[in-house]
Amino acid sequence: MATSTSPATDVVFIESLSLSATIGPDCWGRTRAQPILLSVHLHLRPSFLDKSGASDKVEDSVHYGHLTKVVSQLVAARENPSNASEQGFQSVHNLIGAVAQAAFGLAGAMAERVHVRVELPKLVLLAESCVFEADVSSASNLSSGADVGALTVHVKDVVLPVLIGVNPPERLAKQKVITNLTFYEHPSSPSDSEGTEEVDYTAIVKRVAEEIERSEYLTLEKFVMEVVRIACMASPRIARVTVRAQKPSALTFAHSSGVQITRDRSAFVG
C-alpha cells in the first residue's frame, strides 16, 4: 500500500516577543507607543536545517537569537529616531512590512517566506486583543516596508450585552455574548482607486456595539448575520468576514452554545 509523504519544512521562529511600538492611534485615539506581542515565523528552504541538525552548530542555522535582536533593534530605532518626525510606524501594515524585510535580510536566499503576527492588547476597548497577520512570500513584494499584501485580522473576545433568546426569561434582561471577528482584507495596491485606506478596526467594533445595543434578537443566527453584515460593509478593503458568537449562559451543563458564519462582502453589495 502506497503512502504519501509531506515535503520537508523548516521554520525558525520567535513567538510573542513583547515590545512597545507606535503604529497609529491607540484605543483612545492617541498616537503613541503601545504594547505589542510580535511573532515572526521564518520559513526556510526545505531541508535547510539538516546541516545544523547534524552538526549541532548554531552557525549552520538562521539563529533565532539573531532574529530577535534584529527585530528588537528595528523597533527600538523607530521609537527613538534622530528626527522626531520619523518616529514609529505609519501603521500595522508598515510595521509588518519592515519586520518581514528585516527577516529576509537576515536569512538571505535561505528564506522562502516570512509570516508576521502582531497582537495589540490595547487597540480595541471592548476586545481582549486585536491580531494582525500576513504572509510575505518574497522581499521583492515589499514596497518600502509598507505593502505586505492581504492581511488577516482577528478581533478577539468582544463582550457585548444583548437582549437575545426565545425563552421568556431571556426577553427580560440582556445577557453576555462573546463575539470573535476575523477580517480578510484585499491585497493593497498603489493603483487602487478605493479600498486603500487603512481599516479602522476600533471604529468597526464601536459601530457594531452601538447598533447591537439598540437591537434585540430571538436567535443567535440573526445576531451573527447582522454583525457579519456590519463588518463586511465597513470598508471596501474588507473582502470577507467570519463571525463566531457564543452564549455562555445558554446551557446549564455546557460551557457555551454558539454560531459561526462566514460571508464575502459581495453578499451584501448590490
N, C-alpha and C positions, 0 to 999 in steps of 0.2 A: 504493500500500500504506500503510495507516494505521499510525502509530507511536504508542506510548504514552509519555507524559511523566510523570516523577516530580514531585511537588509541591516547590516551593522550600523548603528547610530552612536555617535559620540557627542556628549554635551558637557561643557564646563559651565557652571552657573554659580551665581550668588543670589540668595533669597532674602527678601525683606531687609535690605540694608537701610538703617534708619538715618535719614538726613533731613536737612532743612533747606527749602528752595522757594524762590519767588517764581510763580508760574501764572500770574494774573490775580484777579480778585479772589479773596477767601470767602467764607460763608457770610461775612458781614460786609462784603463789597469793598474791602480794603486791600490794595495791592501791597503785599508784604510777604516775607518768608513764612512758610507754613510747614508743618511736619509732613514728610513723605516716607513711604516704605518702597524702596526701589529693588526690583528683581531683574536680573539680566541672565538670559539663557543663551549661551554662545554655542550654536550648532556647528560642529566641525566636520571636515571631510570624513566619510566613512572609514573606520578603522584607523584614524589618525592616532588615537590613544594606544594602539597596540605597542608602539615603541616604549612609551613611558610605563605601560603596564608590564612590559618585560624587563626593562632596565631599572625600574623603581627610582628613576631620577626625575625631579620636578622640571629640570630644564628641557626635558623631552616632551613637555606638555605646554599648554597655554595656562599658566598658573592663575588660579582663581584669586590668589592674594594680589597679584599684579592687576587683575581686572578690577578688584575692589579699590585699589589705590588710584587707578586711572579715573574711575568714575567719581570717586570721592573728591579728587583734586579738581576735576572738571566742574562739579557743582560748587565747590568752595571758591574757585576762581571767579565764577559768575556772580557769586554773592558778595564778593569783596573785590570788585574791579578797580582799576586805577581811575576810570571815568565813571562817575555815578550814573550817567545816562545809559550805560551798558549793563547795569545791574540786573541779575536774574535772567529768566527766560520769558519770552513773549507769551508762551502758552505751554500746556502739557505736550502738545504736538511737537513744539520746538525742543522741549526737554528730551522727549523720546528720541527725536532725530539726532540730537547731539550725543546722547548716550550710545546709540547704535553706531554712530560714526566713530566714537572713541573705541568701542569694542572691535569693530572691523580694523581700526588702525593697530590695535594690539595684536590681533590674530593674523592679520595679513591674508595671504592666499589660503590659509588653513580654514578660514571661516566660510561656511555656506550660507548661513543666515543668522540673524540675531532677533530674539524675542525679548521685548522690554515690557515690564509691567510696573505701573506706578499706582500705588494706593494712597489716597488722600483722606485721612480720617476726619479732617476738619473742613471739607469743602461744602458739604450739604448738611444743613442743620438737622433735618428730620431723619437722616440716614446714619447708619453705623459708619459707612465709609463709601467712597467712590473710587472705582478702579478703572484705569485706562490701560489697554494693552494693544500691542501691534507687533506684527512680524515684518522685519525688513530683510529682503532676500539678497540685497546687494548694496554695497556702499555707493554705487553709482546711481541708485534710486533716490538718494538723498539730495535735496537742493538746499545748500547752506544750513543743513541740520534741521530743516523745517518740514519738508514733505515726507511723511512716513507712510503714505497710502491710507488704507482703510483702518480705522480704529474700532475696537470693540470696547464698550464702556458699560461697566456694571455698577448700578446704584443699589447698595446692599441694605436690606432690612430697614425699609422705610416704615415707620409705625404710624398708621392712620386710624383715628376713631371713626367708625362708620355705623350708621343705622342699617343693618343688613340681616336678613333671615326671614323665614316663613312662619316660624313658631311665634305664638302670641307674646311670650316674654322678650323675644328678640326685637319686637316692634316698640318696646318701651324705653330702651336705652342703647346708646352706641356701644359697640364692642371693638376691641383691638383687632386690626387686620395688619399682618406683617407682609409687606409687599417688596419684591425684588424685581428690578427692571434691568434688562440688558438691551443696549442700543448698538446696532450695527451701522456704522457710518459708511457713506460712499467715499471712495478714494478722493482726496482733494486734487485739484488740477489748476495750474495757473490760468488755463484758458477758460475755466468755468465762469459763466456769467452769473450763476446763482449757486447758493449752497456752499460757498467757500468760507463764509463767516464761521468762526468758532461757535460750537453749540454750547449754550449756557445751560448746563445741567442743573445748576442751583435754581434757576428760574423755572425750568420744566417741573421739577419736583414741587416747587411752591405753587405753581399753577394747578398741578394735579391735586394737591392737598386742598386748595381753595374750592375747586369745582366739586370734589368729593364731599367736602364738608357741607355743601348746600344741597346734596342729593341723598336719596335713600334707595335701597335695593332689596329685592326679595332673594336674589341668587348671587352667589359669588361669580358665576359666569358673566352676568351682566356687568358687575363691578369691574372685573378684569378686562372685559372687552372695552369698556369706557376708558380705562386707564391706557390701554393699548392705543386707542384712537387719539387721545390727547397727546400721547408721547410721539406717535408717528407724525402727527401734523405740526409738531413744534418747530421743525426745521426741515427745509428741503435737503439738507445734508444727511438726514437720517434715512437709511434705506429700509430697515426692518427693526422691529421691536419684539422682545419676549417679555411678558409679564407673568410672574408667579406670585400668587397671593395665598396666604394661609390664615385660617381662623383658629387660634389656639384654644378658644373657649367652646368650640362647637361640640366636641365629643368628650364624654367623661373619661373614657379609658384609652384615648389616643392622644398623642402629642398635639396633633392638629389635623384639620382637613383642608384641602386646597385645590386650586385650579391653576393651570398654566396655559397661556395662549401666545402664539407667535403669528404675527401678520406683517406683510410688506406694507410700506407706505402707500403703494398703489391701490390697496384695498379700500382706502378712504378718499382717494382723489378722483374727481370727475363724477 
